[in-house]
Amino acid sequence: MMNPETLSAEMMDMAEIAGEAIGWQPLAKGAYLHLGDKEENVITIVGVADASMASMNVLLLV
């Protein structure tokens, strides 16, 4: 049986892989960038990602 810390670390790894698969780029621990519109000069900073942000430039801080 796995301890909670190991399970939590594995879940975080899986979440990072899933995020990268849909276009979120890791910048640092807990910081991810999604560029949905390369012509837009505005980056919105959020704490919770949402599917409606697909066409936005977003910095996710968790």
Secondary structure, 3 states (H helix, E strand, C coil): CCCHHHHHHHHHHHHHHHHHHCCCEEEECCEEEEECCCCCCCCEEECCCCHHHCCCEEEEEC
